[in-house]
Amino acid sequence: MNILQIKSPFWDNRKVGVATDRITDEGILVEILYKDSSGSKIYPHLYYMEQDKALKYQNMTVKGRELKIIPIEHFQSMKLKKGVEV
């Protein structure tokens, strides 16, 4: 499963936009790259969601690309230990 890297979330209600063509049968695994002013990630984990659940969220079209807008709190957090998913 590929990790989708999101540069920055939508700050209103803390959501991310995931292109519908990136949601696979395996689901989606998201990494949010945004860092605070001290250089620490605000969302330091990987975030997983199953395909059928992800496809139920609201659509938004941005630059001709269809996105699912998903609140970060609805993802399952996947903590990392030494670069390995737990």
N, C-alpha and C positions, 0 to 999 in steps of 0.2 A: 504494500500500500504506500502510495506517495504521500509525502507531507506537503500540504498546501501552506505556503507562507503568506501571511497577511501583514502588510506593513503597518497598518493602523486600523483600529476598530472605528465604527461609528460611535461617537461619544454620547449621543443622546440614547439613553437606555442601554448603552454598552452592548452593541451588536456587531456582527461581522457579516460581510457579503460574500457568499460562496457561489461561483459560477455553476449553474446547473449541470453543465457538461463535465464538471470536475467531480461530481457526486457519483461514485461507482457502486457496483454491487457490494463491495466491501465496506462501503460507507465513506466517511471523510475523516481525515486526521489533519488538524489545523495547528499551526504554530503562529503565534502573534508576536511579531518582531519589535513592536513599539517599546521604547525605553524611556524612563523618566529622566529628569535633569541630572541625576547622579549616575546615570548609565545602567540602572537596574531594570530588568524587564518587569513590567507591571503584571503580565500574565506569563509566568515562568514555565508553565507546563505545556504539554501537548494536549489537545482537546479532540475527543472522538464523538462521532454521532453515526448511527446506523442510517442507511440510505432511505428506508421507508419513512423514518421520522423526519429527516432533513427535507425531503421533498414536500412535506406538508406546510412548510413556512411560506410567508408572504413573498411574492415576486416583486422585483424591481429591475428595471432596465437601465443600465448605465453604459453609455457609449456603444449602444447596440448589442450589449451582452446581457443575457438574462441571469440575474442573481437571486439566490434565496437569502433573505435577511434573517439571521438567526441570533438570538440573545446568547451571549457567551455563557451565562449561567445555566443554559439548557444543555450544554455539552457535558460529557463525562471527562473529568480531568485525569490525565495519564501522567503521573509523576515519573521523572527520570532519575536514574541512579547511574552515574559514570557513563552517560551517553546511551544507556540501555533502557528501553521502555519496560515499565513494571505494570 
